[in-house]
Amino acid sequence: MAAGAATSDIVGALQTAVSPVVLISGVGLLLLTMTNRLGRLVDRARALAAQLKSGKATDPEAVHAQLRILSQRGHMLRRSIAAAGFCVLFAALLIISLFITKLAGHELEWLYAAFFFLSLICLILSLVDFIRDIYRALEATALEVGEDWDKKE
């Protein structure tokens, strides 16, 4: 293989790798948002648990209901973060496979398609759990705030 041909193959691989790199960047921002939400959830759960332990909770049953919702949300966020992580993993494997196959002089379109498909499926799963968490957070807020939460002016 001539040096010029090898260079053009690598440049072609770099151009092809731009889309998965953008996907990784976008999912990275999504992961930042999710981990921030998880951190706030953990802080809130610790504060509620401290209220229960200290006996300062005015309505222990409502606090337990809040903790149950926080637990469910934690599970959703954990799944969402894991799926987003797998999305990034598959996108990175796609980029690596693009370079390795270009350098080896082979094209494995089925492998590229599989990694891209898996990456997008993981992104969809992540977003579904993330949206579910947001809805559950609103339910928890309505439970805590009470009947004033949904009043229309």
C-alpha positions in Angstrom: 0.0 0.0 0.0 1.4 3.4 -1.0 2.0 6.1 1.6 -0.5 8.4 -0.1 -3.2 5.7 -0.1 -2.6 4.9 3.6 -2.9 8.6 4.5 -6.1 9.1 2.5 -7.5 5.9 4.2 -6.8 7.4 7.7 -8.2 10.8 6.7 -11.3 9.0 5.5 -11.5 7.2 8.8 -11.1 10.4 10.7 -13.9 12.0 8.7 -16.2 9.0 9.3 -15.4 9.1 13.0 -16.7 12.6 13.5 -20.3 11.5 14.0 -19.6 9.1 16.8 -17.3 11.7 18.4 -20.2 14.2 18.4 -22.4 11.5 19.9 -19.9 10.9 22.6 -19.7 14.6 23.4 -23.5 15.1 23.5 -23.9 12.0 25.7 -21.2 13.3 28.0 -23.2 16.4 28.7 -26.3 14.3 29.3 -24.3 12.2 31.7 -23.2 15.3 33.6 -26.8 16.3 33.9 -27.8 12.8 35.1 -25.0 12.6 37.7 -25.9 16.0 39.0 -29.5 14.9 39.4 -28.3 11.7 41.2 -26.2 13.8 43.6 -29.2 16.0 44.5 -31.3 12.9 44.9 -28.8 11.4 47.3 -28.5 14.7 49.3 -32.3 14.9 49.6 -32.6 11.2 50.7 -29.9 11.8 53.3 -31.7 14.9 54.6 -35.0 13.1 54.9 -33.4 10.1 56.6 -31.8 12.4 59.1 -35.2 13.9 59.8 -36.6 10.5 60.5 -33.7 9.5 62.7 -33.7 12.7 64.7 -37.5 12.5 65.2 -37.9 15.9 63.7 -40.2 14.7 60.9 -43.6 16.2 61.4 -45.2 13.5 59.2 -43.1 10.4 59.2 -45.4 8.6 56.8 -45.0 11.3 54.2 -41.2 11.2 54.7 -41.3 7.5 54.1 -43.3 8.0 50.9 -40.8 10.6 49.7 -38.0 8.1 50.4 -39.7 5.4 48.4 -40.0 7.7 45.5 -36.4 8.8 45.8 -35.4 5.1 45.8 -37.3 4.5 42.6 -35.8 7.6 41.0 -32.3 6.4 42.1 -32.9 3.1 40.3 -34.1 4.9 37.2 -31.1 7.3 37.2 -28.7 4.4 37.8 -30.1 2.6 34.7 -30.1 5.8 32.7 -26.5 6.5 33.6 -25.4 3.0 32.8 -27.2 3.0 29.5 -25.6 6.3 28.6 -22.2 4.9 29.6 -22.8 1.9 27.3 -23.8 4.3 24.5 -20.4 6.0 24.8 -18.7 2.6 25.0 -20.3 1.4 21.8 -19.5 4.7 20.0 -15.9 4.4 21.1 -15.8 0.8 19.9 -17.2 2.1 16.6 -14.4 4.6 16.2 -11.7 2.1 17.1 -13.1 -0.5 14.7 -13.2 2.1 11.9 -9.5 2.8 12.4 -8.4 -0.9 12.8 -10.3 -2.0 9.7 -9.0 0.9 7.7 -5.4 0.1 8.7 -6.0 -3.6 8.0 -7.5 -2.8 4.6 -10.9 -4.4 5.3 -14.4 -2.9 5.5 -16.7 -4.4 8.0 -19.9 -2.5 7.5 -21.9 -4.9 9.5 -19.6 -4.2 12.5 -19.9 -0.4 12.1 -23.7 -0.7 11.8 -23.9 -3.0 14.9 -21.9 -0.6 17.1 -23.8 2.4 15.9 -27.2 0.6 16.4 -26.2 -0.5 19.9 -25.0 3.0 20.8 -28.3 4.5 19.7 -30.4 1.8 21.4 -28.5 2.5 24.7 -29.1 6.3 24.2 -32.8 5.7 23.7 -33.0 3.5 26.8 -31.1 6.1 28.8 -33.4 8.9 27.7 -36.5 6.8 28.5 -35.4 6.3 32.1 -34.2 9.9 32.4 -37.7 11.1 31.3 -39.4 8.7 33.7 -37.2 10.1 36.5 -38.3 13.7 35.7 -42.0 12.7 35.9 -41.4 10.8 39.1 -39.6 13.9 40.6 -42.7 16.0 39.7 -44.9 13.4 41.5 -42.7 13.6 44.6 -42.9 17.4 44.5 -46.6 17.3 44.3 -46.7 14.9 47.2 -44.5 17.2 49.3 -46.1 20.5 48.3 -49.7 19.3 48.5 -52.8 20.6 46.9 -51.3 24.0 46.1 -48.9 22.4 43.6 -51.3 22.0 40.7 -53.7 25.0 41.3 -54.4 27.1 38.3 -54.6 30.9 38.8 
